[in-house]
Every structure is written in C-alpha cells, then in structure tokens.
Amino acid sequence: MSATKIGRNEPCPCGSSKKYKRCCGSTGRNAAQSATESLKKAMADQDFATIDQAQAFADAHIQRVNSAPHDDFDGLSPAQMSDVLYKPIESSHWLHFADTLSMPAKAPIMTLFKRLTDAIATQKLKATAKGNLPRAFCREAAQTYDEAGGRDPLSRFDRVNKEDDFYDLHVTRIVAQSAGLVRKYKGYFILSKKCKTLLERHGHAGSYPLLLRAHATRFNWAYGDGHPELHFIQQAFAFSLYLLARHGDTPLSQHFYEDAFLNAFPMLLDEAEPRLYTSAEEQVRRCYTLRTLERFADFFGLATLTPTNDDIINRDYRVVKTPLLDAAAQYGPVD
C-alpha cells in the first residue's frame, strides 16, 4: 500500500483541525515533503493484511513524525509548532504564559501605562473628539518617557501635539483598552474594575500579562508601519519568544533571529513584493525586526536591543533576552 499525497485543502494530519495549507503545509522548508517521503518509505517495507492495519501503521508513523524535533523549527516538533501558531495562550503542556509575575515588570510600556493609570486616578482625562488622550497629558507623558529613557525617538514632548504624534503612548492606550484595563465613560477615560483590583492586589505588575496578551493577539502589529501586511509575523509571536528564550542569553545580531524565522517560515518571502531599492527578503527582514524585536520584545522589556550602527533606517542590533522573558513565558523541554 502506498501513501497518498495530502491535499492542500484537506485536514492537516497533525490534528490541528486546520487545512493542511494553513498548518504544517505552510511551515518549514522541507517538513511536509520529508514527512511524506518518510511515510512512503516506511510503508514500502511493510506487508499489510488489511486496510485497517495499513491505516493504523500510517497514523502511528505520522504521530511519531509530528512529535520529533525538526531542524527548520529550531528543535520544535511539528506538533509543538502547531501549538505555537494556533493556540499559544491556550496550550498548557509545554508552553505557558504567566498569569502573574514573580518580579517587577520593567518595560517601556509599563512606564507609559503607569503614567496613564496614575493620571486617570488623580485627574480627569477627557477624551478628544477622535477618542484619544488629551494633548496636555500626551506632552507630559512624552517628557516623562524621555526622562525614563524612552525608546521612541519621536517622543520628545515639544513634538507632541496629539496622541497620534506619540506612537508608543498611542499603542499603550489602545492595548490597555483592548485588555479591558481602561475604558471610556461619559467622554472620560476611567480604570475598569478589573484594573483597580489588579492594582490593589499586585501593583502595576499585575496588569502586565494582560497587556502582553492583548498586544500579541488583538492589536494589529501592521498598524501604521508602512510595511506589507505579513500578518503571519504576529501569528508566530510565540515562536519568536521561543527563539529568544532559547538563544537570548548570548548577545546575537537581529539577523540571527531573522534567519531562524525565515528558515521556519520561508513562504513569507512569497507574500512580500520587492520595492524600489528593496528586495522582498529585505522587506520581510525589516518588517520582522521592527514588529517583533523593536515594537514587541523591546517595548515589553522581554529583550534588550543595543544598536551597533548609527543608521536609523537600517539599524543593526545586538539582542539579549531579559529575566522578564523567563518570568512571563515558560517553555518546556523540546526534546
């Protein structure tokens, strides 16, 4: 009995309930092809008396393949990669995002979130007609951010005339609302009951896990950055954190993480189109570093990015993970 090729619109054999083209068929340079060839070879050496025996053998072989570490996935198995892509928050057997932290949440987003919650608690913040934070608060927050070593080069208070001028604050406010920590009531920003309870019990660190999850799964990373949509970069955020958790003790160039991501998901190169003086691969790499390393890992204090050149447009970094990453996300053994 010979193995049949899996159709792109058929259910993925890994059991994710996704179409094959949306699951294992879209990840890994040679993972799907090697798995099919492996099954063909294994079944060619067998002599099955019945169709049921052949099917049982094939099912067991596929399960072994899906549970085996894969080089293109930096040691993850196809089954683990399925968890990373399709249920990173819900997965509990090897990947866990903390509900509470065992250490203070020191991160740029927390500097801004603390400033926002303190202002809401002590003064009335009236929403603008557009629904944004008032200008005076945005300028005060920008000055505080500068003094705290804010990451955003455009956050200088003398350049901020509205919330949209201060990207990091704008994202913080959107994410805080998405996480259910801040809301609007009768034209004013207020703290939700959930936020007040967390602040009373755990301080500002209690809100960090909710902000992290909201940013990773609800906020659109492609918002306003001028790069191609490439939503898959965000969908695979847990894989990027896994790479940082596994390799981040050693200072490495951002190109290491770009390479590892593209090795696992080379199909991204087909989704980007070359632009004037910029290839499709350069587009993907810049997009990945901006969204994943700068505006996610660094913004949430999960990694420290140290510039190694003075080119603002094509900035190179040395990347090192922080203790906060290990406190916020725990990855079990991959072998």
Secondary structure in CASP SS format (residue, H / E / C, confidence):
PFRMAT SS
TARGET T0000
AUTHOR 0000-0000-0000
METHOD secondary structure of the structure
MODEL  1
M C 1.00
S C 1.00
A C 1.00
T C 1.00
K C 1.00
I C 1.00
G C 1.00
R C 1.00
N C 1.00
E C 1.00
P E 1.00
C C 1.00
P C 1.00
C C 1.00
G C 1.00
S C 1.00
S C 1.00
K C 1.00
K E 1.00
Y H 1.00
K H 1.00
R H 1.00
C C 1.00
C H 1.00
G H 1.00
S H 1.00
T C 1.00
G C 1.00
R C 1.00
N C 1.00
A H 1.00
A H 1.00
Q H 1.00
S H 1.00
A H 1.00
T H 1.00
E H 1.00
S H 1.00
L H 1.00
K H 1.00
K H 1.00
A H 1.00
M H 1.00
A H 1.00
D C 1.00
Q C 1.00
D C 1.00
F C 1.00
A C 1.00
T C 1.00
I H 1.00
D H 1.00
Q H 1.00
A H 1.00
Q H 1.00
A H 1.00
F H 1.00
A H 1.00
D H 1.00
A H 1.00
H H 1.00
I H 1.00
Q H 1.00
R H 1.00
V H 1.00
N H 1.00
S H 1.00
A C 1.00
P C 1.00
H C 1.00
D H 1.00
D H 1.00
F H 1.00
D C 1.00
G C 1.00
L C 1.00
S C 1.00
P H 1.00
A H 1.00
Q H 1.00
M H 1.00
S H 1.00
D H 1.00
V H 1.00
L H 1.00
Y H 1.00
K C 1.00
P C 1.00
I C 1.00
E C 1.00
S C 1.00
S C 1.00
H C 1.00
W C 1.00
L E 1.00
H E 1.00
F E 1.00
A C 1.00
D C 1.00
T C 1.00
L C 1.00
S C 1.00
M C 1.00
P C 1.00
A C 1.00
K C 1.00
A C 1.00
P H 1.00
I H 1.00
M H 1.00
T H 1.00
L H 1.00
F H 1.00
K H 1.00
R H 1.00
L H 1.00
T H 1.00
D H 1.00
A H 1.00
I H 1.00
A H 1.00
T H 1.00
Q C 1.00
K C 1.00
L E 1.00
K E 1.00
A C 1.00
T C 1.00
A C 1.00
K C 1.00
G C 1.00
N C 1.00
L C 1.00
P C 1.00
R H 1.00
A H 1.00
F H 1.00
C H 1.00
R H 1.00
E H 1.00
A H 1.00
A H 1.00
Q H 1.00
T H 1.00
Y H 1.00
D H 1.00
E H 1.00
A C 1.00
G C 1.00
G C 1.00
R C 1.00
D C 1.00
P C 1.00
L C 1.00
S C 1.00
R C 1.00
F H 1.00
D H 1.00
R H 1.00
V C 1.00
N C 1.00
K C 1.00
E H 1.00
D H 1.00
D H 1.00
F C 1.00
Y H 1.00
D H 1.00
L H 1.00
H H 1.00
V H 1.00
T H 1.00
R H 1.00
I H 1.00
V H 1.00
A H 1.00
Q H 1.00
S H 1.00
A C 1.00
G C 1.00
L C 1.00
V E 1.00
R E 1.00
K E 1.00
Y E 1.00
K C 1.00
G C 1.00
Y E 1.00
F E 1.00
I E 1.00
L E 1.00
S C 1.00
K H 1.00
K H 1.00
C H 1.00
K H 1.00
T H 1.00
L H 1.00
L H 1.00
E H 1.00
R H 1.00
H H 1.00
G H 1.00
H H 1.00
A H 1.00
G H 1.00
S H 1.00
Y H 1.00
P H 1.00
L H 1.00
L H 1.00
L H 1.00
R H 1.00
A H 1.00
H H 1.00
A H 1.00
T H 1.00
R C 1.00
F C 1.00
N C 1.00
W C 1.00
A C 1.00
Y C 1.00
G C 1.00
D C 1.00
G C 1.00
H C 1.00
P C 1.00
E C 1.00
L C 1.00
H C 1.00
F H 1.00
I H 1.00
Q H 1.00
Q H 1.00
A C 1.00
F H 1.00
A H 1.00
F H 1.00
S H 1.00
L H 1.00
Y H 1.00
L H 1.00
L H 1.00
A H 1.00
R H 1.00
H H 1.00
G C 1.00
D C 1.00
T C 1.00
P C 1.00
L E 1.00
S E 1.00
Q H 1.00
H H 1.00
F H 1.00
Y H 1.00
E H 1.00
D H 1.00
A H 1.00
F H 1.00
L H 1.00
N H 1.00
A H 1.00
F C 1.00
P C 1.00
M C 1.00
L H 1.00
L H 1.00
D H 1.00
E H 1.00
A C 1.00
E C 1.00
P C 1.00
R E 1.00
L C 1.00
Y C 1.00
T E 1.00
S C 1.00
A H 1.00
E H 1.00
E H 1.00
Q H 1.00
V H 1.00
R H 1.00
R H 1.00
C H 1.00
Y H 1.00
T H 1.00
L H 1.00
R H 1.00
T H 1.00
L H 1.00
E H 1.00
R H 1.00
F H 1.00
A H 1.00
D H 1.00
F C 1.00
F C 1.00
G C 1.00
L C 1.00
A E 1.00
T E 1.00
L E 1.00
T E 1.00
P E 1.00
T C 1.00
N C 1.00
D C 1.00
D C 1.00
I C 1.00
I C 1.00
N C 1.00
R C 1.00
D C 1.00
Y E 1.00
R E 1.00
V E 1.00
V E 1.00
K E 1.00
T C 1.00
P H 1.00
L H 1.00
L H 1.00
D H 1.00
A H 1.00
A H 1.00
A E 1.00
Q E 1.00
Y E 1.00
G C 1.00
P C 1.00
V C 1.00
D C 1.00
END
